[in-house]
Structure formats: structure tokens, C-alpha cells
């Protein structure tokens, strides 16, 4: 038992003591002795207090490092500089840099209140109306995989939870199979596969020389992967780079995956939010499904409907038959039951009500176009400002070639630290910035920060 000797003058009353115990700063020794917090000792006429601290069985638990993305927001909030910018977390902001709740979401919630809907538990697989709507939104209502019931869909806890459920499925039914993830990728992908016990390695994706896609490296690494690997692909608006393959490149990627008998695993977090079109942003997934390939697709409605805190998403598995789909769905439910039992209802009803109502659905598409359009305008203004201010002749066109919420600046860790320490621009250390956290008014300021950091910091 560890002990610490304290002089009486240095002892402060514990918060559990009553007013009477600590009145006028005097400690009631009897109270302390009875509570076993302190032991009274005497040495050479001097009274000391010995605090007894019992060792914890949890002393071996170390402090976890701060989350590299969410920690950016915490640092931003602590800053008092009026020019500060939070370009870390991928959450949409208005031109006034305020959070935005879609009008169509408010209307859907009002409808739910008017109907007086209850809060009963959902089935393990989630809300049936949501599952139908989300699968049709992803593949298209007339897609043969939908009509022939070849898709196993289970509502998940947004994109993260859906990915985690799928990873648990892979670990159980494809033991030893490897997942391949892009380099770089969303930071949580590695955590998800690690915690599920699925081994992973990386395939080349980003080319720092061109600030573009390393397509040849990507193809070579997918070819070299062990046969039957799960290839994690970003359906649209690759996070963190914003660099997407062209449709022709997607065809070649599908060719290699089929040749090696790999299983594609799509993460679709930005359908409709990247380009403003639900169909255009689902083109890669539909291309693979049209080939008759079996595949997994995780979905999220955090970005395209702004339902960040509702944790609403789904995992879809496309199979070769309806019978196989039914069996896979049963096992996904079996995995979900001890993990979280059943998913939340509120966000699922919002999505189902919006997609199921033609008027609300059209309003949603219009709001998505507005959000995507604002980010495109900011992207263009940032590019224009960089070109106007930077006289070095550097080619900044990669900013316009990227798509979606993020832009990969090509800045290194030291340069990003300069962005934060000198310019009060809070961002992740990999050089990614969230254009959703930028407005037109601050594009020139950000351009100054980027130019200074790029040219003056090694």
C-alpha cells in the first residue's frame, strides 16, 4: 500500500467533508480518522498526516492519445484569435460558418410529431422502411439486385458502425482474409479493422508529386494482394484526398478485383453531397453491381442529410441469390445483437419519411445541390486566390480536380503546424482541409496561410 506523508498545514479538506468538518479552514481529525482517509502519526513532537492511497487494479491502463480529428476542434475552441478557422472536422457549415439543419429534416421531424409516433425498440435489422429506401437510393429502385432481393441490408450506427459490423462479419466468416485500404484513408478505417481483428495493409493511392491519384500503383498493389482480399474503396469524394478515379479507371479497378477474386468493400459517406447528384455519386457502386459482383457497401447520412448526431447508416451486402442474402442478413443480425442490440429509430424515420415522400425527396435533392454548390464555390475562390497571390508559378489546379468536402493541400506536418501556430488555421497533420468549414470571405486569408506555409516552411 502506497503512502504519502503530508504536513498538517498542507492538508486540504476532502470535498466529501461537511461544512461543520471544515468550518473556518479547520479539519476535524476525528472525522478524517473515522473515514480512513488519513492516519495520524507523531514524530519528535510533530504531528503529521499520512494519506493512505490504495493501489488500483486499473493502474496499468495508460492515457489514450487524443483523437487526431476531434482534437482539432478542441484546440480550435480554446483559441481566442478572431481569425481562427476550423478546417479539421468534416461537418457542413453555412456561409456564416454555423451548423446547418436541413429544412427538409425539420419538416420530416414535424410530421413525426404530428403523427405522435412512439419510441419502441426497432428490430435488430432496423426500420424496414429505412432499409428499403437506403438500398434503393444506393443501387437504384429498378436495379436487378433490388428487384431480385439479392441485397442484405441492415441498419447500422452511421458509417462507422456499419463498417464495424461488416468487419466483424469478415473476421467471423472469412478468417485470415486481409483488408486492403488506401494510403492515405480516413483515420478510423484502421481502428475499425484493428478492433475487429481483421489484418490489413495499404495500397498506393495518393501521388505527392502530382497531388493526384497514383493509379498505376493502386492497380499494382491490388494485383499483388492475396487472392480473396477485401478491397476497401471510397465510393465518391475520397477522404482525405478528394481525389476520385474516373469511370474508365473504375472499370479497370473492377477488372483487377474480378481477376484476383477479391471482394470490393465500398465506404459511401457522401452520396449526393459530393457532386450534388445522388445518381452520379453512386456510379462506382452501381458499376460493380452491374457486373454481377458480390460486394459490401457501408452508408452514412451524416453529411448528405446533416444527421451527424443521429448515427444513421446501413451495411449492404450484394449476393448472387436471394437465399444467400437472407442467410447473410441473419448473421449480420446475430453479430449486431450483442454489439448494440438494435439501432436508433429517430434518424431512420427521418430518412424513410424524406425518401418516401416525393415532395420532401425533391426538396432534399435541392438542398444537397445547394450545399455541394457552396463548397464548389469556396473551392473555386480558394484556387483563384492562390493563383492571384502566389507568384512562384506553382500549379494549384489540383484543388479544382478534387471533389467533395475535403481538399488535400500537399502540406506536410511541419507546414500544417505553421498553419495552426502562426495563422490559427486548425487542420489535421496530413494536410487535409475541410472546405465545408471555409467561407468566401476567408479564402484570401487561407490562401496567405497556405502560401506562407508552403514556401517558407521546409
VEXKE-804161 format. One record per residue (C-alpha): residue number from 1; residue in three letters; x, y, z. Coordinates in steps of 0.2 Angstrom, whole numbers, plus 2048, in hexadecimal, padded with zeros to 3 digits. Each point is the difference from the previous one (the first is absolute). Layout:
BEGIN
R|k|r|x|y|z
R|NUM|ala|X|Y|Z;
...
This chain:
BEGIN
R|k|r|x|y|z
R|1|unk|800|800|800;
R|2|unk|807|811|7FA;
R|3|unk|801|80E|80D;
R|4|unk|804|812|7FF;
R|5|unk|805|80B|810;
R|6|unk|7F8|811|800;
R|7|unk|803|80E|80D;
R|8|unk|7F0|805|808;
R|9|unk|801|811|7F9;
R|10|unk|800|7F9|7EF;
R|11|unk|7F0|7F6|802;
R|12|unk|7F0|806|7F7;
R|13|unk|7EF|7F9|805;
R|14|unk|7F9|7F3|7F4;
R|15|unk|7F1|806|7F6;
R|16|unk|7F6|7F3|80A;
R|17|unk|802|809|810;
R|18|unk|7F1|809|807;
R|19|unk|800|813|804;
R|20|unk|802|7FC|812;
R|21|unk|80F|7F5|7FD;
R|22|unk|809|80E|7F7;
R|23|unk|7F9|810|808;
R|24|unk|80D|80E|800;
R|25|unk|80D|7F5|7F7;
R|26|unk|802|7F4|80F;
R|27|unk|800|7EE|7FD;
R|28|unk|7F7|7F4|80C;
R|29|unk|80D|7F3|803;
R|30|unk|7F3|7F4|807;
R|31|unk|7F6|801|7F0;
R|32|unk|80F|7FC|7F6;
R|33|unk|806|7F2|80B;
R|34|unk|7EF|7F8|7FF;
R|35|unk|7FF|801|7ED;
R|36|unk|811|7F8|7FF;
R|37|unk|806|80D|7F4;
R|38|unk|80F|805|80B;
R|39|unk|80A|7F8|80E;
R|40|unk|807|80B|80E;
R|41|unk|812|7FE|805;
R|42|unk|80C|808|80C;
R|43|unk|812|803|7FE;
R|44|unk|80C|80B|80B;
R|45|unk|7F0|809|807;
R|46|unk|7FA|804|7EE;
R|47|unk|7EF|7FA|7FA;
R|48|unk|7FF|7FA|7EE;
R|49|unk|7F3|7F9|7F5;
R|50|unk|803|7F0|7F6;
R|51|unk|7F4|7FF|7F1;
R|52|unk|7FC|7EE|7FC;
R|53|unk|7FE|7FD|7ED;
R|54|unk|7FB|7EE|7FB;
R|55|unk|807|7FA|7F0;
R|56|unk|7F3|7FE|7F2;
R|57|unk|7FE|7F0|7F6;
R|58|unk|7FF|80C|7F1;
R|59|unk|811|808|802;
R|60|unk|806|7F8|7F1;
R|61|unk|7F4|809|7F5;
R|62|unk|80A|80E|7F7;
R|63|unk|7F9|811|7FA;
R|64|unk|7F9|7FE|7EE;
R|65|unk|807|80D|7F3;
R|66|unk|7F3|80D|7FB;
R|67|unk|7F7|7FD|7F0;
R|68|unk|809|808|7F1;
R|69|unk|7F0|807|7F8;
R|70|unk|7F5|804|80F;
R|71|unk|80F|807|809;
R|72|unk|801|80E|7F3;
R|73|unk|7EF|806|805;
R|74|unk|805|801|812;
R|75|unk|810|80A|7FC;
R|76|unk|7F5|80B|7F5;
R|77|unk|7F4|804|80F;
R|78|unk|80E|804|80B;
R|79|unk|807|80D|7F4;
R|80|unk|7FB|812|803;
R|81|unk|806|807|7EF;
R|82|unk|7F3|808|7F6;
R|83|unk|807|7FA|7F0;
R|84|unk|800|7EE|805;
R|85|unk|7F9|7F2|7F4;
R|86|unk|7FB|7EF|804;
R|87|unk|804|7F6|7F0;
R|88|unk|802|7EF|80A;
R|89|unk|7EF|7F7|802;
R|90|unk|7F6|7FC|7F1;
R|91|unk|7EF|808|805;
R|92|unk|7F7|80C|7F4;
R|93|unk|7FF|813|805;
R|94|unk|7F6|80E|7F8;
R|95|unk|808|80F|7F9;
R|96|unk|800|807|811;
R|97|unk|809|7F1|806;
R|98|unk|7F2|7FA|80B;
R|99|unk|7F9|7EE|801;
R|100|unk|7F2|7FD|7F4;
R|101|unk|7F0|7F6|803;
R|102|unk|7F8|7FC|7EF;
R|103|unk|7EE|807|7FE;
R|104|unk|7FA|7F0|7F9;
R|105|unk|806|7F7|810;
R|106|unk|7F6|80D|80B;
R|107|unk|7F1|7FC|7F5;
R|108|unk|802|7ED|802;
R|109|unk|802|802|813;
R|110|unk|7F0|80B|801;
R|111|unk|7F6|7F2|7F7;
R|112|unk|807|7F3|80C;
R|113|unk|7F9|80B|80F;
R|114|unk|7F0|803|7F8;
R|115|unk|7FE|7ED|7FE;
R|116|unk|804|7FD|812;
R|117|unk|80C|7F2|7FB;
R|118|unk|806|7F5|80F;
R|119|unk|812|7FC|805;
R|120|unk|7FF|7ED|801;
R|121|unk|80F|7F5|7FC;
R|122|unk|804|7FD|7EE;
R|123|unk|803|7EE|7FA;
R|124|unk|813|7FC|800;
R|125|unk|801|803|7ED;
R|126|unk|7F8|811|802;
R|127|unk|7F1|80A|7F9;
R|128|unk|7FA|7F6|7F1;
R|129|unk|7FA|810|7F7;
R|130|unk|812|807|802;
R|131|unk|809|7F0|7FA;
R|132|unk|7F5|800|7F0;
R|133|unk|803|813|7FD;
R|134|unk|813|7FF|803;
R|135|unk|803|7F1|7F5;
R|136|unk|7F5|808|7F2;
R|137|unk|809|810|802;
R|138|unk|811|7F8|7FE;
R|139|unk|7FD|7F4|7F2;
R|140|unk|7F1|807|7F7;
R|141|unk|7EE|7FA|803;
R|142|unk|800|7F7|7EF;
R|143|unk|810|7F7|803;
R|144|unk|7FF|7ED|7FD;
R|145|unk|809|7FE|811;
R|146|unk|7F2|809|808;
R|147|unk|7F2|7F8|7F6;
R|148|unk|807|7EE|803;
R|149|unk|803|803|813;
R|150|unk|813|7FD|7FF;
R|151|unk|804|80D|80C;
R|152|unk|802|7FD|813;
R|153|unk|7FD|811|808;
R|154|unk|802|803|813;
R|155|unk|7FE|811|808;
R|156|unk|810|805|809;
R|157|unk|807|80E|80B;
R|158|unk|804|80C|7F2;
R|159|unk|80F|7FC|7F5;
R|160|unk|80C|7FB|80E;
R|161|unk|7F4|7F4|808;
R|162|unk|7FC|7F8|7EF;
R|163|unk|812|7FE|7FC;
R|164|unk|803|7F8|811;
R|165|unk|7F2|7F4|7FE;
R|166|unk|806|7FB|7EF;
R|167|unk|812|7FE|807;
R|168|unk|7F9|7F4|80D;
R|169|unk|7F8|7F6|7F3;
R|170|unk|810|7FF|7F6;
R|171|unk|80A|7FA|80F;
R|172|unk|7F3|7F3|804;
R|173|unk|7FC|7F9|7EF;
R|174|unk|810|803|7F6;
R|175|unk|80D|7FD|80E;
R|176|unk|812|805|7FB;
R|177|unk|7F9|80B|7F1;
R|178|unk|80A|810|7FE;
R|179|unk|7F8|811|7FD;
R|180|unk|809|80C|7F5;
R|181|unk|7FD|813|803;
R|182|unk|806|80F|7F7;
R|183|unk|810|80A|805;
R|184|unk|7FA|80C|807;
R|185|unk|7EE|7FD|806;
R|186|unk|7F4|805|80D;
R|187|unk|809|7FE|810;
R|188|unk|7F2|7F5|808;
R|189|unk|802|7F3|7F3;
R|190|unk|80F|7F8|808;
R|191|unk|7F9|801|811;
R|192|unk|7F0|7F7|7FA;
R|193|unk|80A|7F1|7F8;
R|194|unk|80C|800|80F;
R|195|unk|7F2|7FE|80D;
R|196|unk|7F7|7F3|7F5;
R|197|unk|810|7F6|7FF;
R|198|unk|801|801|7ED;
R|199|unk|812|802|7F9;
R|200|unk|802|80E|7F4;
R|201|unk|80D|808|7F5;
R|202|unk|800|80F|7F4;
R|203|unk|800|802|7EE;
R|204|unk|807|810|7F8;
R|205|unk|7F4|80D|7FC;
R|206|unk|807|812|802;
R|207|unk|80E|806|7F5;
R|208|unk|809|80F|809;
R|209|unk|809|805|7F0;
R|210|unk|7EF|804|7F7;
R|211|unk|7F5|802|80F;
R|212|unk|7F5|7F4|7F7;
R|213|unk|7FC|7ED|7FE;
R|214|unk|80E|7F3|7FF;
R|215|unk|7F6|7F5|7F5;
R|216|unk|80E|7F5|7FA;
R|217|unk|805|7FD|812;
R|218|unk|7EF|7FD|805;
R|219|unk|7FD|7F2|7F3;
R|220|unk|811|7F8|803;
R|221|unk|7FC|7FF|813;
R|222|unk|7EF|7F9|7FE;
R|223|unk|807|7F3|7F3;
R|224|unk|80D|7FB|80D;
R|225|unk|7F4|7FD|80E;
R|226|unk|7FC|7EF|806;
R|227|unk|7F2|7F9|7F6;
R|228|unk|7EF|802|808;
R|229|unk|805|810|809;
R|230|unk|7F3|80D|805;
R|231|unk|804|811|7F7;
R|232|unk|7FA|80F|809;
R|233|unk|7FB|80D|7F3;
R|234|unk|7F9|812|803;
R|235|unk|7F0|801|7F5;
R|236|unk|802|812|7FD;
R|237|unk|809|80F|807;
R|238|unk|80F|7F7|807;
R|239|unk|804|804|812;
R|240|unk|80C|808|803;
R|241|unk|807|804|7EE;
R|242|unk|7F0|805|7F6;
R|243|unk|807|7F7|7F2;
R|244|unk|7F5|7F3|7F7;
R|245|unk|803|7F4|7F2;
R|246|unk|7F8|804|7EF;
R|247|unk|7F2|7F4|7FA;
R|248|unk|80D|7F8|7F4;
R|249|unk|80C|7FD|80F;
R|250|unk|7F2|7F9|80A;
R|251|unk|7FD|7F3|7F2;
R|252|unk|812|7FB|801;
R|253|unk|800|7FF|812;
R|254|unk|7F1|7F4|7FF;
R|255|unk|809|7F6|7F3;
R|256|unk|80F|7FD|80C;
R|257|unk|7F5|7FC|80F;
R|258|unk|7F6|7F3|7F5;
R|259|unk|810|7F9|7FA;
R|260|unk|807|7FD|811;
R|261|unk|7F0|7FA|808;
R|262|unk|800|80F|80C;
R|263|unk|7F0|806|808;
R|264|unk|7FD|813|7FF;
R|265|unk|7FB|809|80F;
R|266|unk|7FA|812|7FD;
R|267|unk|7FF|80E|80D;
R|268|unk|7F2|80C|7FA;
R|269|unk|800|80F|80C;
R|270|unk|7FC|80E|7F4;
R|271|unk|7F2|7FA|7F3;
R|272|unk|7F8|80F|7F9;
R|273|unk|80B|80C|80A;
R|274|unk|810|7FE|7F5;
R|275|unk|7F9|805|7EF;
R|276|unk|7EE|805|805;
R|277|unk|7F9|7F1|7F7;
R|278|unk|7FB|7F0|809;
R|279|unk|802|7F6|7F0;
R|280|unk|811|807|7FB;
R|281|unk|807|7FD|811;
R|282|unk|7FA|7EE|800;
R|283|unk|807|7FC|7EE;
R|284|unk|80F|7F6|806;
R|285|unk|7F6|7F5|80B;
R|286|unk|7F3|7FD|7F3;
R|287|unk|80E|7FC|7F3;
R|288|unk|806|7F2|80B;
R|289|unk|7EF|7F9|804;
R|290|unk|7FC|800|7ED;
R|291|unk|80E|7F4|7FD;
R|292|unk|7F7|7F3|80C;
R|293|unk|80E|802|80D;
R|294|unk|7FD|7FD|812;
R|295|unk|804|80F|80B;
R|296|unk|7FE|809|810;
R|297|unk|7FA|812|802;
R|298|unk|800|80B|810;
R|299|unk|7F5|80F|7FF;
R|300|unk|7FF|810|80B;
R|301|unk|7F3|80E|801;
R|302|unk|80B|80B|80A;
R|303|unk|805|80C|7F2;
R|304|unk|7F2|7FF|7F3;
R|305|unk|7F2|803|80C;
R|306|unk|80A|808|80E;
R|307|unk|7FB|7F2|80C;
R|308|unk|811|800|809;
R|309|unk|7F9|7FC|811;
R|310|unk|7F3|7F4|7FB;
R|311|unk|80C|7F3|7FC;
R|312|unk|7F6|7F9|7F1;
R|313|unk|808|7F5|7F2;
R|314|unk|7FF|7EF|7F9;
R|315|unk|80B|7F1|7FB;
R|316|unk|7FB|7F8|7EF;
R|317|unk|806|7F0|7F9;
R|318|unk|7FD|7FB|7EE;
R|319|unk|7FF|7ED|7FD;
R|320|unk|7FD|7F5|7F2;
R|321|unk|7EF|7FA|806;
R|322|unk|7F1|805|80B;
R|323|unk|803|7F0|80B;
R|324|unk|812|805|803;
R|325|unk|7FB|812|804;
R|326|unk|7F4|7F9|80D;
R|327|unk|80D|7F6|809;
R|328|unk|80D|80E|800;
R|329|unk|7F3|80C|807;
R|330|unk|7FC|7F3|80E;
R|331|unk|812|800|805;
R|332|unk|802|812|7FF;
R|333|unk|7F2|801|80C;
R|334|unk|808|7F3|80B;
R|335|unk|810|80B|801;
R|336|unk|7F6|810|804;
R|337|unk|7F6|7F9|80E;
R|338|unk|80E|7FF|80D;
R|339|unk|809|80F|7F9;
R|340|unk|7F2|80D|802;
R|341|unk|7F0|7F6|7FF;
R|342|unk|7F6|80B|7F4;
R|343|unk|802|811|7F8;
R|344|unk|7F9|811|804;
R|345|unk|7EF|804|7F8;
R|346|unk|800|813|7FE;
R|347|unk|80C|802|7F2;
R|348|unk|7F9|7F1|7F7;
R|349|unk|7EF|807|800;
R|350|unk|806|811|7F9;
R|351|unk|809|7F7|7F2;
R|352|unk|7F1|7F5|7FC;
R|353|unk|7F4|80E|801;
R|354|unk|80A|80B|7F4;
R|355|unk|804|7F3|7F3;
R|356|unk|7EF|7F9|801;
R|357|unk|7F7|811|7FC;
R|358|unk|803|807|7EF;
R|359|unk|7FE|812|805;
R|360|unk|80C|7FE|80F;
R|361|unk|80C|7F6|7F5;
R|362|unk|801|80E|7F3;
R|363|unk|803|80D|80D;
R|364|unk|80E|7F5|807;
R|365|unk|808|7FF|7EF;
R|366|unk|7FF|813|7FE;
R|367|unk|808|803|811;
R|368|unk|80E|7F3|7FC;
R|369|unk|804|80A|7F0;
R|370|unk|800|810|80A;
R|371|unk|80D|7F9|80D;
R|372|unk|80B|7F8|7F2;
R|373|unk|7FF|810|7F7;
R|374|unk|806|80A|80E;
R|375|unk|80F|7F5|802;
R|376|unk|804|801|7EE;
R|377|unk|7FF|813|800;
R|378|unk|80C|800|80F;
R|379|unk|80C|7F4|7F7;
R|380|unk|800|80B|7F1;
R|381|unk|803|810|80A;
R|382|unk|80E|7F8|809;
R|383|unk|808|7FB|7F0;
R|384|unk|7FE|811|7F9;
R|385|unk|807|808|80F;
R|386|unk|80F|7F5|800;
R|387|unk|804|803|7EE;
R|388|unk|7FE|813|802;
R|389|unk|80B|801|810;
R|390|unk|80E|7F3|7FC;
R|391|unk|80C|806|7F3;
R|392|unk|80B|7F1|801;
R|393|unk|7F8|7F7|7F1;
R|394|unk|7FA|7F1|80A;
R|395|unk|7F2|7F7|7F9;
R|396|unk|7F1|800|80C;
R|397|unk|7F4|7F8|7F4;
R|398|unk|7FF|7F0|80A;
R|399|unk|7F4|809|80C;
R|400|unk|7F3|801|7F2;
R|401|unk|803|7EE|7FB;
R|402|unk|7FB|7FA|811;
R|403|unk|7EE|7FE|805;
R|404|unk|7F5|800|80F;
R|405|unk|803|807|812;
R|406|unk|812|7FF|801;
R|407|unk|810|806|7F7;
R|408|unk|811|7F8|802;
R|409|unk|80C|80F|800;
R|410|unk|810|7F6|7FF;
R|411|unk|807|809|80F;
R|412|unk|80A|7F5|80C;
R|413|unk|7FF|7FF|813;
R|414|unk|80C|80F|803;
R|415|unk|7F7|80B|7F4;
R|416|unk|7EF|7FC|808;
R|417|unk|807|804|811;
R|418|unk|805|811|7F9;
R|419|unk|7EE|802|7F9;
R|420|unk|7FA|7FD|812;
R|421|unk|80D|809|80A;
R|422|unk|802|80F|7F5;
R|423|unk|7F0|802|7F7;
R|424|unk|7F4|7F8|80C;
R|425|unk|7F9|7F4|7F2;
R|426|unk|7FC|7F0|809;
R|427|unk|802|7F0|7F5;
R|428|unk|806|7EE|801;
R|429|unk|813|7FD|7FF;
R|430|unk|7FE|7F7|7EF;
R|431|unk|7FC|810|7F7;
R|432|unk|7EE|7FD|7FE;
R|433|unk|7F4|80F|801;
R|434|unk|7ED|7FF|801;
R|435|unk|7F9|80D|7F4;
R|436|unk|7EF|7FF|808;
R|437|unk|808|80A|80F;
R|438|unk|806|80E|7F4;
R|439|unk|7F6|80E|7F9;
R|440|unk|803|80C|7F1;
R|441|unk|805|80E|80C;
R|442|unk|80F|7F7|807;
R|443|unk|807|7F8|7F0;
R|444|unk|80D|80D|7FE;
R|445|unk|805|7FF|812;
R|446|unk|802|7ED|7FE;
R|447|unk|809|802|7F0;
R|448|unk|80D|80B|809;
R|449|unk|802|7F3|80D;
R|450|unk|803|7F2|7F3;
R|451|unk|80C|80A|7F6;
R|452|unk|80A|805|80F;
R|453|unk|800|7EE|807;
R|454|unk|805|7F8|7EF;
R|455|unk|80E|80C|7FB;
R|456|unk|807|805|810;
R|457|unk|7FF|7F0|80B;
R|458|unk|80B|7F1|7FB;
